[in-house]
Amino acid sequence: MVYHWKDGWYFERLTDPREKYGWVRIYHIPLLQYEAQGIADVDIEIEPHTWASIVAAVCVEGDTAFTFRLAMALHGGLLDSGLRGPR
């Protein structure tokens, strides 16, 4: 699923289990390019742990172990977040 923020900026969580599962792709397609060919002028992919650090860093509490684990849990990394309950 792709989220269009505004002015041609898109965010996408990669879900192919064979490669880069859980990575976040951010890309920008200028309006004129979108109408013509849809070629992105910015296209980056961020691995899940770095994405969680980014999300934690911009929250009000800042990037702490707790906010990082919360961000990982919200991103789908419950196994790595430490927030999973007992089995």
Distance bins in CASP14 RR format, pairs under 12 A and 6 or more apart:
PFRMAT RR
TARGET T0000
AUTHOR 0000-0000-0000
RMODE 2
METHOD distances of the structure
MODEL  1
1 10 0 0 0 0 0 1 0 0 0 0 0
1 11 0 0 0 0 1 0 0 0 0 0 0
1 12 1 0 0 1 0 0 0 0 0 0 0
1 13 1 0 0 1 0 0 0 0 0 0 0
1 14 0 0 0 0 0 1 0 0 0 0 0
1 15 0 0 0 0 1 0 0 0 0 0 0
1 24 0 0 0 0 0 1 0 0 0 0 0
1 25 0 0 0 0 0 1 0 0 0 0 0
2 8 0 0 0 0 0 1 0 0 0 0 0
2 9 0 0 0 0 0 1 0 0 0 0 0
2 10 1 0 1 0 0 0 0 0 0 0 0
2 11 1 0 0 1 0 0 0 0 0 0 0
2 12 1 0 1 0 0 0 0 0 0 0 0
2 13 0 0 0 0 1 0 0 0 0 0 0
2 14 0 0 0 0 0 1 0 0 0 0 0
2 15 0 0 0 0 0 1 0 0 0 0 0
2 24 0 0 0 0 0 1 0 0 0 0 0
2 25 0 0 0 0 1 0 0 0 0 0 0
2 26 0 0 0 0 0 1 0 0 0 0 0
2 27 0 0 0 0 1 0 0 0 0 0 0
2 29 0 0 0 0 0 1 0 0 0 0 0
3 9 0 0 0 0 1 0 0 0 0 0 0
3 10 1 0 0 1 0 0 0 0 0 0 0
3 11 1 0 1 0 0 0 0 0 0 0 0
3 12 1 0 0 1 0 0 0 0 0 0 0
3 13 0 0 0 0 1 0 0 0 0 0 0
3 24 0 0 0 0 0 1 0 0 0 0 0
3 25 0 0 0 0 0 1 0 0 0 0 0
3 26 0 0 0 0 0 1 0 0 0 0 0
3 27 0 0 0 0 0 1 0 0 0 0 0
4 10 1 0 1 0 0 0 0 0 0 0 0
4 11 0 0 0 0 1 0 0 0 0 0 0
4 12 0 0 0 0 1 0 0 0 0 0 0
4 26 0 0 0 0 0 1 0 0 0 0 0
4 27 0 0 0 0 0 1 0 0 0 0 0
4 28 0 0 0 0 0 1 0 0 0 0 0
4 29 0 0 0 0 1 0 0 0 0 0 0
4 31 0 0 0 0 0 1 0 0 0 0 0
4 34 0 0 0 0 0 1 0 0 0 0 0
5 11 1 0 0 1 0 0 0 0 0 0 0
5 12 0 0 0 0 0 1 0 0 0 0 0
5 26 0 0 0 0 1 0 0 0 0 0 0
5 27 0 0 0 0 0 1 0 0 0 0 0
5 28 0 0 0 0 1 0 0 0 0 0 0
5 29 0 0 0 0 0 1 0 0 0 0 0
6 28 0 0 0 0 0 1 0 0 0 0 0
6 31 0 0 0 0 0 1 0 0 0 0 0
7 28 0 0 0 0 1 0 0 0 0 0 0
7 29 0 0 0 0 1 0 0 0 0 0 0
7 30 0 0 0 0 1 0 0 0 0 0 0
7 31 1 0 0 1 0 0 0 0 0 0 0
7 34 0 0 0 0 0 1 0 0 0 0 0
7 42 0 0 0 0 0 1 0 0 0 0 0
8 26 0 0 0 0 0 1 0 0 0 0 0
8 27 0 0 0 0 1 0 0 0 0 0 0
8 28 1 0 1 0 0 0 0 0 0 0 0
8 29 1 0 1 0 0 0 0 0 0 0 0
8 30 1 0 0 1 0 0 0 0 0 0 0
8 31 1 0 0 1 0 0 0 0 0 0 0
8 32 0 0 0 0 0 1 0 0 0 0 0
8 33 0 0 0 0 1 0 0 0 0 0 0
8 34 1 0 0 1 0 0 0 0 0 0 0
8 35 0 0 0 0 0 1 0 0 0 0 0
8 38 0 0 0 0 0 1 0 0 0 0 0
8 40 0 0 0 0 1 0 0 0 0 0 0
8 41 0 0 0 0 1 0 0 0 0 0 0
8 42 0 0 0 0 1 0 0 0 0 0 0
9 25 0 0 0 0 0 1 0 0 0 0 0
9 26 1 0 0 1 0 0 0 0 0 0 0
9 27 1 0 0 1 0 0 0 0 0 0 0
9 28 1 0 1 0 0 0 0 0 0 0 0
9 29 0 0 0 0 1 0 0 0 0 0 0
9 30 0 0 0 0 0 1 0 0 0 0 0
9 31 0 0 0 0 0 1 0 0 0 0 0
9 34 0 0 0 0 0 1 0 0 0 0 0
9 40 0 0 0 0 0 1 0 0 0 0 0
9 41 0 0 0 0 0 1 0 0 0 0 0
9 42 0 0 0 0 1 0 0 0 0 0 0
9 43 0 0 0 0 0 1 0 0 0 0 0
9 44 0 0 0 0 0 1 0 0 0 0 0
10 24 0 0 0 0 0 1 0 0 0 0 0
10 25 1 0 0 1 0 0 0 0 0 0 0
10 26 1 0 0 1 0 0 0 0 0 0 0
10 27 1 0 1 0 0 0 0 0 0 0 0
10 28 1 0 0 1 0 0 0 0 0 0 0
10 29 1 0 0 1 0 0 0 0 0 0 0
10 30 0 0 0 0 0 1 0 0 0 0 0
10 34 0 0 0 0 0 1 0 0 0 0 0
10 38 0 0 0 0 0 1 0 0 0 0 0
10 40 0 0 0 0 1 0 0 0 0 0 0
10 42 0 0 0 0 1 0 0 0 0 0 0
10 43 0 0 0 0 1 0 0 0 0 0 0
10 44 0 0 0 0 0 1 0 0 0 0 0
11 23 0 0 0 0 0 1 0 0 0 0 0
11 24 1 0 0 1 0 0 0 0 0 0 0
11 25 1 0 0 1 0 0 0 0 0 0 0
11 26 1 0 1 0 0 0 0 0 0 0 0
11 27 0 0 0 0 1 0 0 0 0 0 0
11 28 0 0 0 0 0 1 0 0 0 0 0
11 42 0 0 0 0 0 1 0 0 0 0 0
11 43 0 0 0 0 0 1 0 0 0 0 0
11 44 0 0 0 0 0 1 0 0 0 0 0
11 45 0 0 0 0 0 1 0 0 0 0 0
11 46 0 0 0 0 0 1 0 0 0 0 0
11 51 0 0 0 0 1 0 0 0 0 0 0
11 54 0 0 0 0 0 1 0 0 0 0 0
11 55 0 0 0 0 0 1 0 0 0 0 0
12 20 0 0 0 0 0 1 0 0 0 0 0
12 22 0 0 0 0 0 1 0 0 0 0 0
12 23 0 0 0 0 1 0 0 0 0 0 0
12 24 1 0 0 1 0 0 0 0 0 0 0
12 25 1 0 1 0 0 0 0 0 0 0 0
12 26 1 0 0 1 0 0 0 0 0 0 0
12 27 1 0 0 1 0 0 0 0 0 0 0
12 40 0 0 0 0 0 1 0 0 0 0 0
12 43 0 0 0 0 0 1 0 0 0 0 0
12 44 0 0 0 0 0 1 0 0 0 0 0
12 45 0 0 0 0 1 0 0 0 0 0 0
12 46 0 0 0 0 0 1 0 0 0 0 0
12 51 0 0 0 0 0 1 0 0 0 0 0
13 20 0 0 0 0 0 1 0 0 0 0 0
13 21 0 0 0 0 1 0 0 0 0 0 0
13 22 1 0 1 0 0 0 0 0 0 0 0
13 23 1 0 0 1 0 0 0 0 0 0 0
13 24 1 0 1 0 0 0 0 0 0 0 0
13 25 1 0 0 1 0 0 0 0 0 0 0
13 26 0 0 0 0 0 1 0 0 0 0 0
13 45 0 0 0 0 0 1 0 0 0 0 0
13 46 0 0 0 0 0 1 0 0 0 0 0
13 47 0 0 0 0 0 1 0 0 0 0 0
13 48 0 0 0 0 1 0 0 0 0 0 0
13 51 0 0 0 0 1 0 0 0 0 0 0
13 74 0 0 0 0 0 1 0 0 0 0 0
13 75 1 0 0 1 0 0 0 0 0 0 0
13 76 0 0 0 0 1 0 0 0 0 0 0
13 77 0 0 0 0 0 1 0 0 0 0 0
14 20 1 0 1 0 0 0 0 0 0 0 0
14 21 1 0 0 1 0 0 0 0 0 0 0
14 22 1 0 1 0 0 0 0 0 0 0 0
14 23 1 0 1 0 0 0 0 0 0 0 0
14 24 1 0 0 1 0 0 0 0 0 0 0
14 25 1 0 1 0 0 0 0 0 0 0 0
14 26 0 0 0 0 0 1 0 0 0 0 0
14 27 0 0 0 0 0 1 0 0 0 0 0
14 44 0 0 0 0 0 1 0 0 0 0 0
14 45 1 0 0 1 0 0 0 0 0 0 0
14 46 0 0 0 0 1 0 0 0 0 0 0
14 47 0 0 0 0 1 0 0 0 0 0 0
14 48 0 0 0 0 1 0 0 0 0 0 0
14 51 0 0 0 0 0 1 0 0 0 0 0
14 75 0 0 0 0 0 1 0 0 0 0 0
15 21 1 0 0 1 0 0 0 0 0 0 0
15 22 1 0 0 1 0 0 0 0 0 0 0
15 23 0 0 0 0 1 0 0 0 0 0 0
15 24 0 0 0 0 0 1 0 0 0 0 0
15 25 0 0 0 0 0 1 0 0 0 0 0
15 48 0 0 0 0 0 1 0 0 0 0 0
15 75 0 0 0 0 0 1 0 0 0 0 0
15 76 0 0 0 0 0 1 0 0 0 0 0
16 22 0 0 0 0 1 0 0 0 0 0 0
16 23 0 0 0 0 1 0 0 0 0 0 0
16 25 0 0 0 0 0 1 0 0 0 0 0
16 45 0 0 0 0 0 1 0 0 0 0 0
17 23 0 0 0 0 0 1 0 0 0 0 0
19 45 0 0 0 0 0 1 0 0 0 0 0
19 47 0 0 0 0 0 1 0 0 0 0 0
20 45 1 0 0 1 0 0 0 0 0 0 0
20 46 0 0 0 0 1 0 0 0 0 0 0
20 47 1 0 0 1 0 0 0 0 0 0 0
20 48 0 0 0 0 1 0 0 0 0 0 0
20 51 0 0 0 0 0 1 0 0 0 0 0
21 45 0 0 0 0 0 1 0 0 0 0 0
21 47 0 0 0 0 0 1 0 0 0 0 0
21 48 0 0 0 0 1 0 0 0 0 0 0
21 75 0 0 0 0 0 1 0 0 0 0 0
21 76 0 0 0 0 0 1 0 0 0 0 0
21 77 0 0 0 0 0 1 0 0 0 0 0
22 45 0 0 0 0 1 0 0 0 0 0 0
22 46 0 0 0 0 1 0 0 0 0 0 0
22 47 0 0 0 0 1 0 0 0 0 0 0
22 48 1 0 1 0 0 0 0 0 0 0 0
22 49 0 0 0 0 0 1 0 0 0 0 0
22 50 0 0 0 0 0 1 0 0 0 0 0
22 51 0 0 0 0 1 0 0 0 0 0 0
22 52 0 0 0 0 0 1 0 0 0 0 0
22 72 0 0 0 0 0 1 0 0 0 0 0
22 75 1 0 0 1 0 0 0 0 0 0 0
22 76 1 0 0 1 0 0 0 0 0 0 0
22 77 0 0 0 0 1 0 0 0 0 0 0
22 80 0 0 0 0 0 1 0 0 0 0 0
23 44 0 0 0 0 1 0 0 0 0 0 0
23 45 1 0 1 0 0 0 0 0 0 0 0
23 46 1 0 0 1 0 0 0 0 0 0 0
23 47 1 0 1 0 0 0 0 0 0 0 0
23 48 1 0 0 1 0 0 0 0 0 0 0
23 49 0 0 0 0 0 1 0 0 0 0 0
23 50 0 0 0 0 1 0 0 0 0 0 0
23 51 1 0 0 1 0 0 0 0 0 0 0
23 52 0 0 0 0 0 1 0 0 0 0 0
23 75 0 0 0 0 0 1 0 0 0 0 0
24 44 0 0 0 0 1 0 0 0 0 0 0
24 45 1 0 0 1 0 0 0 0 0 0 0
24 46 1 0 1 0 0 0 0 0 0 0 0
24 47 0 0 0 0 1 0 0 0 0 0 0
24 48 1 0 0 1 0 0 0 0 0 0 0
24 49 0 0 0 0 0 1 0 0 0 0 0
24 50 0 0 0 0 1 0 0 0 0 0 0
24 51 1 0 1 0 0 0 0 0 0 0 0
24 52 0 0 0 0 1 0 0 0 0 0 0
24 53 0 0 0 0 0 1 0 0 0 0 0
24 54 0 0 0 0 1 0 0 0 0 0 0
24 55 0 0 0 0 1 0 0 0 0 0 0
24 71 0 0 0 0 0 1 0 0 0 0 0
24 75 0 0 0 0 1 0 0 0 0 0 0
24 76 0 0 0 0 0 1 0 0 0 0 0
25 40 0 0 0 0 1 0 0 0 0 0 0
25 42 0 0 0 0 0 1 0 0 0 0 0
25 43 1 0 0 1 0 0 0 0 0 0 0
25 44 1 0 0 1 0 0 0 0 0 0 0
25 45 1 0 1 0 0 0 0 0 0 0 0
25 46 1 0 0 1 0 0 0 0 0 0 0
25 47 0 0 0 0 0 1 0 0 0 0 0
25 48 0 0 0 0 0 1 0 0 0 0 0
25 51 0 0 0 0 0 1 0 0 0 0 0
26 40 0 0 0 0 1 0 0 0 0 0 0
26 42 1 0 0 1 0 0 0 0 0 0 0
26 43 1 0 0 1 0 0 0 0 0 0 0
26 44 1 0 1 0 0 0 0 0 0 0 0
26 45 1 0 0 1 0 0 0 0 0 0 0
26 46 1 0 0 1 0 0 0 0 0 0 0
26 50 0 0 0 0 0 1 0 0 0 0 0
26 51 0 0 0 0 1 0 0 0 0 0 0
26 54 0 0 0 0 0 1 0 0 0 0 0
27 33 0 0 0 0 0 1 0 0 0 0 0
27 34 0 0 0 0 0 1 0 0 0 0 0
27 38 0 0 0 0 0 1 0 0 0 0 0
27 39 0 0 0 0 1 0 0 0 0 0 0
27 40 1 0 1 0 0 0 0 0 0 0 0
27 41 0 0 0 0 1 0 0 0 0 0 0
27 42 1 0 1 0 0 0 0 0 0 0 0
27 43 1 0 1 0 0 0 0 0 0 0 0
27 44 1 0 0 1 0 0 0 0 0 0 0
27 45 0 0 0 0 1 0 0 0 0 0 0
27 46 0 0 0 0 0 1 0 0 0 0 0
28 34 0 0 0 0 1 0 0 0 0 0 0
28 38 0 0 0 0 0 1 0 0 0 0 0
28 39 0 0 0 0 0 1 0 0 0 0 0
28 40 1 0 0 1 0 0 0 0 0 0 0
28 41 1 0 1 0 0 0 0 0 0 0 0
28 42 1 0 1 0 0 0 0 0 0 0 0
28 43 1 0 0 1 0 0 0 0 0 0 0
28 44 0 0 0 0 1 0 0 0 0 0 0
29 35 0 0 0 0 1 0 0 0 0 0 0
29 36 0 0 0 0 0 1 0 0 0 0 0
29 37 0 0 0 0 1 0 0 0 0 0 0
29 38 1 0 1 0 0 0 0 0 0 0 0
29 39 1 0 0 1 0 0 0 0 0 0 0
29 40 1 0 1 0 0 0 0 0 0 0 0
29 41 1 0 0 1 0 0 0 0 0 0 0
29 42 0 0 0 0 1 0 0 0 0 0 0
29 43 0 0 0 0 1 0 0 0 0 0 0
30 36 0 0 0 0 1 0 0 0 0 0 0
30 37 0 0 0 0 0 1 0 0 0 0 0
30 38 0 0 0 0 1 0 0 0 0 0 0
30 39 0 0 0 0 1 0 0 0 0 0 0
30 40 0 0 0 0 1 0 0 0 0 0 0
30 41 1 0 1 0 0 0 0 0 0 0 0
30 42 0 0 0 0 1 0 0 0 0 0 0
31 38 0 0 0 0 1 0 0 0 0 0 0
31 41 0 0 0 0 0 1 0 0 0 0 0
32 38 0 0 0 0 1 0 0 0 0 0 0
32 39 0 0 0 0 0 1 0 0 0 0 0
32 41 0 0 0 0 0 1 0 0 0 0 0
33 39 1 0 1 0 0 0 0 0 0 0 0
33 40 1 0 0 1 0 0 0 0 0 0 0
33 41 1 0 0 1 0 0 0 0 0 0 0
33 42 0 0 0 0 0 1 0 0 0 0 0
33 43 0 0 0 0 0 1 0 0 0 0 0
34 40 0 0 0 0 1 0 0 0 0 0 0
34 41 0 0 0 0 0 1 0 0 0 0 0
44 50 0 0 0 0 0 1 0 0 0 0 0
44 51 0 0 0 0 0 1 0 0 0 0 0
44 54 0 0 0 0 0 1 0 0 0 0 0
45 51 0 0 0 0 1 0 0 0 0 0 0
46 52 0 0 0 0 1 0 0 0 0 0 0
46 53 0 0 0 0 1 0 0 0 0 0 0
46 54 1 0 0 1 0 0 0 0 0 0 0
46 55 0 0 0 0 0 1 0 0 0 0 0
46 75 0 0 0 0 0 1 0 0 0 0 0
47 53 0 0 0 0 0 1 0 0 0 0 0
47 54 0 0 0 0 0 1 0 0 0 0 0
47 72 0 0 0 0 0 1 0 0 0 0 0
47 75 0 0 0 0 0 1 0 0 0 0 0
47 80 0 0 0 0 0 1 0 0 0 0 0
48 54 0 0 0 0 0 1 0 0 0 0 0
48 55 0 0 0 0 0 1 0 0 0 0 0
48 68 0 0 0 0 0 1 0 0 0 0 0
48 71 0 0 0 0 1 0 0 0 0 0 0
48 72 1 0 0 1 0 0 0 0 0 0 0
48 73 0 0 0 0 0 1 0 0 0 0 0
48 74 0 0 0 0 0 1 0 0 0 0 0
48 75 1 0 1 0 0 0 0 0 0 0 0
48 76 0 0 0 0 1 0 0 0 0 0 0
48 77 1 0 0 1 0 0 0 0 0 0 0
48 78 0 0 0 0 0 1 0 0 0 0 0
48 79 0 0 0 0 0 1 0 0 0 0 0
48 80 0 0 0 0 1 0 0 0 0 0 0
48 81 0 0 0 0 0 1 0 0 0 0 0
49 55 0 0 0 0 0 1 0 0 0 0 0
49 56 0 0 0 0 0 1 0 0 0 0 0
49 63 0 0 0 0 0 1 0 0 0 0 0
49 68 0 0 0 0 1 0 0 0 0 0 0
49 69 0 0 0 0 0 1 0 0 0 0 0
49 71 0 0 0 0 1 0 0 0 0 0 0
49 72 1 0 0 1 0 0 0 0 0 0 0
49 75 0 0 0 0 1 0 0 0 0 0 0
49 76 0 0 0 0 0 1 0 0 0 0 0
49 77 0 0 0 0 1 0 0 0 0 0 0
49 80 1 0 0 1 0 0 0 0 0 0 0
49 81 0 0 0 0 0 1 0 0 0 0 0
50 56 0 0 0 0 0 1 0 0 0 0 0
50 57 0 0 0 0 0 1 0 0 0 0 0
50 63 0 0 0 0 0 1 0 0 0 0 0
50 68 0 0 0 0 0 1 0 0 0 0 0
50 71 0 0 0 0 0 1 0 0 0 0 0
50 72 0 0 0 0 0 1 0 0 0 0 0
50 75 0 0 0 0 0 1 0 0 0 0 0
51 57 0 0 0 0 0 1 0 0 0 0 0
51 58 0 0 0 0 0 1 0 0 0 0 0
51 68 0 0 0 0 0 1 0 0 0 0 0
51 71 1 0 0 1 0 0 0 0 0 0 0
51 72 0 0 0 0 1 0 0 0 0 0 0
51 74 0 0 0 0 0 1 0 0 0 0 0
51 75 1 0 0 1 0 0 0 0 0 0 0
51 76 0 0 0 0 0 1 0 0 0 0 0
51 77 0 0 0 0 0 1 0 0 0 0 0
52 58 0 0 0 0 0 1 0 0 0 0 0
52 59 0 0 0 0 0 1 0 0 0 0 0
52 63 0 0 0 0 1 0 0 0 0 0 0
52 64 0 0 0 0 0 1 0 0 0 0 0
52 65 0 0 0 0 0 1 0 0 0 0 0
52 66 0 0 0 0 0 1 0 0 0 0 0
52 67 0 0 0 0 1 0 0 0 0 0 0
52 68 1 0 1 0 0 0 0 0 0 0 0
52 69 0 0 0 0 1 0 0 0 0 0 0
52 70 0 0 0 0 1 0 0 0 0 0 0
52 71 1 1 0 0 0 0 0 0 0 0 0
52 72 1 0 1 0 0 0 0 0 0 0 0
52 73 0 0 0 0 1 0 0 0 0 0 0
52 74 0 0 0 0 1 0 0 0 0 0 0
52 75 1 0 1 0 0 0 0 0 0 0 0
52 76 0 0 0 0 1 0 0 0 0 0 0
52 77 0 0 0 0 1 0 0 0 0 0 0
52 78 0 0 0 0 0 1 0 0 0 0 0
52 80 0 0 0 0 1 0 0 0 0 0 0
52 81 0 0 0 0 1 0 0 0 0 0 0
52 83 0 0 0 0 0 1 0 0 0 0 0
53 59 0 0 0 0 0 1 0 0 0 0 0
53 62 0 0 0 0 0 1 0 0 0 0 0
53 63 1 0 1 0 0 0 0 0 0 0 0
53 64 0 0 0 0 0 1 0 0 0 0 0
53 65 0 0 0 0 0 1 0 0 0 0 0
53 67 0 0 0 0 1 0 0 0 0 0 0
53 68 1 0 0 1 0 0 0 0 0 0 0
53 69 0 0 0 0 0 1 0 0 0 0 0
53 70 0 0 0 0 0 1 0 0 0 0 0
53 71 1 0 0 1 0 0 0 0 0 0 0
53 72 0 0 0 0 1 0 0 0 0 0 0
53 75 0 0 0 0 0 1 0 0 0 0 0
54 62 0 0 0 0 0 1 0 0 0 0 0
54 63 0 0 0 0 1 0 0 0 0 0 0
54 67 0 0 0 0 0 1 0 0 0 0 0
54 68 0 0 0 0 0 1 0 0 0 0 0
54 71 0 0 0 0 1 0 0 0 0 0 0
54 72 0 0 0 0 0 1 0 0 0 0 0
54 75 0 0 0 0 0 1 0 0 0 0 0
55 61 0 0 0 0 0 1 0 0 0 0 0
55 62 0 0 0 0 1 0 0 0 0 0 0
55 63 0 0 0 0 1 0 0 0 0 0 0
55 67 0 0 0 0 1 0 0 0 0 0 0
55 68 0 0 0 0 1 0 0 0 0 0 0
55 69 0 0 0 0 0 1 0 0 0 0 0
55 70 0 0 0 0 1 0 0 0 0 0 0
55 71 1 0 1 0 0 0 0 0 0 0 0
55 72 0 0 0 0 1 0 0 0 0 0 0
55 73 0 0 0 0 0 1 0 0 0 0 0
55 74 1 0 0 1 0 0 0 0 0 0 0
55 75 1 0 0 1 0 0 0 0 0 0 0
55 76 0 0 0 0 0 1 0 0 0 0 0
56 62 1 0 0 1 0 0 0 0 0 0 0
56 63 1 0 1 0 0 0 0 0 0 0 0
56 64 1 0 0 1 0 0 0 0 0 0 0
56 65 0 0 0 0 1 0 0 0 0 0 0
56 66 0 0 0 0 1 0 0 0 0 0 0
56 67 1 1 0 0 0 0 0 0 0 0 0
56 68 1 0 1 0 0 0 0 0 0 0 0
56 69 0 0 0 0 1 0 0 0 0 0 0
56 70 1 0 0 1 0 0 0 0 0 0 0
56 71 1 0 1 0 0 0 0 0 0 0 0
56 72 0 0 0 0 1 0 0 0 0 0 0
56 73 0 0 0 0 0 1 0 0 0 0 0
56 74 0 0 0 0 0 1 0 0 0 0 0
56 75 0 0 0 0 0 1 0 0 0 0 0
56 81 0 0 0 0 0 1 0 0 0 0 0
57 63 1 0 1 0 0 0 0 0 0 0 0
57 64 0 0 0 0 1 0 0 0 0 0 0
57 67 0 0 0 0 1 0 0 0 0 0 0
57 68 0 0 0 0 1 0 0 0 0 0 0
57 71 0 0 0 0 1 0 0 0 0 0 0
58 67 0 0 0 0 1 0 0 0 0 0 0
58 71 0 0 0 0 1 0 0 0 0 0 0
59 66 0 0 0 0 0 1 0 0 0 0 0
59 67 1 0 1 0 0 0 0 0 0 0 0
59 68 0 0 0 0 1 0 0 0 0 0 0
59 70 0 0 0 0 1 0 0 0 0 0 0
59 71 1 0 0 1 0 0 0 0 0 0 0
59 74 0 0 0 0 0 1 0 0 0 0 0
60 67 0 0 0 0 1 0 0 0 0 0 0
61 67 1 0 1 0 0 0 0 0 0 0 0
61 68 0 0 0 0 0 1 0 0 0 0 0
61 69 0 0 0 0 0 1 0 0 0 0 0
61 70 0 0 0 0 1 0 0 0 0 0 0
61 71 0 0 0 0 0 1 0 0 0 0 0
62 68 0 0 0 0 1 0 0 0 0 0 0
62 70 0 0 0 0 0 1 0 0 0 0 0
62 71 0 0 0 0 0 1 0 0 0 0 0
63 69 0 0 0 0 0 1 0 0 0 0 0
63 70 0 0 0 0 0 1 0 0 0 0 0
63 71 0 0 0 0 1 0 0 0 0 0 0
63 72 0 0 0 0 0 1 0 0 0 0 0
64 70 0 0 0 0 1 0 0 0 0 0 0
64 71 0 0 0 0 0 1 0 0 0 0 0
65 71 0 0 0 0 0 1 0 0 0 0 0
65 72 0 0 0 0 0 1 0 0 0 0 0
65 81 0 0 0 0 0 1 0 0 0 0 0
65 82 0 0 0 0 1 0 0 0 0 0 0
65 83 0 0 0 0 0 1 0 0 0 0 0
66 72 0 0 0 0 0 1 0 0 0 0 0
66 73 0 0 0 0 0 1 0 0 0 0 0
66 81 0 0 0 0 0 1 0 0 0 0 0
66 82 0 0 0 0 0 1 0 0 0 0 0
66 83 0 0 0 0 1 0 0 0 0 0 0
67 73 0 0 0 0 0 1 0 0 0 0 0
67 74 0 0 0 0 0 1 0 0 0 0 0
67 81 0 0 0 0 0 1 0 0 0 0 0
67 83 0 0 0 0 0 1 0 0 0 0 0
68 74 0 0 0 0 0 1 0 0 0 0 0
68 75 0 0 0 0 0 1 0 0 0 0 0
68 77 0 0 0 0 0 1 0 0 0 0 0
68 80 0 0 0 0 0 1 0 0 0 0 0
68 81 0 0 0 0 1 0 0 0 0 0 0
68 82 0 0 0 0 0 1 0 0 0 0 0
68 83 0 0 0 0 0 1 0 0 0 0 0
69 75 0 0 0 0 0 1 0 0 0 0 0
69 76 0 0 0 0 0 1 0 0 0 0 0
69 77 0 0 0 0 1 0 0 0 0 0 0
69 78 0 0 0 0 1 0 0 0 0 0 0
69 79 0 0 0 0 0 1 0 0 0 0 0
69 80 0 0 0 0 1 0 0 0 0 0 0
69 81 1 0 1 0 0 0 0 0 0 0 0
69 82 1 0 1 0 0 0 0 0 0 0 0
69 83 1 0 1 0 0 0 0 0 0 0 0
69 84 0 0 0 0 0 1 0 0 0 0 0
70 76 0 0 0 0 0 1 0 0 0 0 0
70 77 0 0 0 0 0 1 0 0 0 0 0
70 78 0 0 0 0 0 1 0 0 0 0 0
70 81 1 0 0 1 0 0 0 0 0 0 0
70 82 0 0 0 0 0 1 0 0 0 0 0
70 83 1 0 0 1 0 0 0 0 0 0 0
71 77 0 0 0 0 1 0 0 0 0 0 0
71 78 0 0 0 0 0 1 0 0 0 0 0
71 80 0 0 0 0 0 1 0 0 0 0 0
71 81 0 0 0 0 1 0 0 0 0 0 0
71 83 0 0 0 0 0 1 0 0 0 0 0
72 78 1 0 0 1 0 0 0 0 0 0 0
72 79 0 0 0 0 1 0 0 0 0 0 0
72 80 1 0 1 0 0 0 0 0 0 0 0
72 81 1 1 0 0 0 0 0 0 0 0 0
72 82 0 0 0 0 1 0 0 0 0 0 0
72 83 1 0 0 1 0 0 0 0 0 0 0
72 84 0 0 0 0 0 1 0 0 0 0 0
73 79 0 0 0 0 1 0 0 0 0 0 0
73 80 0 0 0 0 1 0 0 0 0 0 0
73 81 1 0 1 0 0 0 0 0 0 0 0
73 82 1 0 0 1 0 0 0 0 0 0 0
73 83 1 0 1 0 0 0 0 0 0 0 0
73 84 0 0 0 0 1 0 0 0 0 0 0
73 85 0 0 0 0 0 1 0 0 0 0 0
74 81 0 0 0 0 1 0 0 0 0 0 0
74 83 0 0 0 0 1 0 0 0 0 0 0
75 81 0 0 0 0 1 0 0 0 0 0 0
75 83 0 0 0 0 0 1 0 0 0 0 0
76 82 0 0 0 0 0 1 0 0 0 0 0
76 83 0 0 0 0 0 1 0 0 0 0 0
76 84 0 0 0 0 0 1 0 0 0 0 0
77 83 0 0 0 0 1 0 0 0 0 0 0
77 84 0 0 0 0 1 0 0 0 0 0 0
78 84 1 0 1 0 0 0 0 0 0 0 0
78 85 0 0 0 0 1 0 0 0 0 0 0
79 85 0 0 0 0 0 1 0 0 0 0 0
79 87 0 0 0 0 0 1 0 0 0 0 0
END
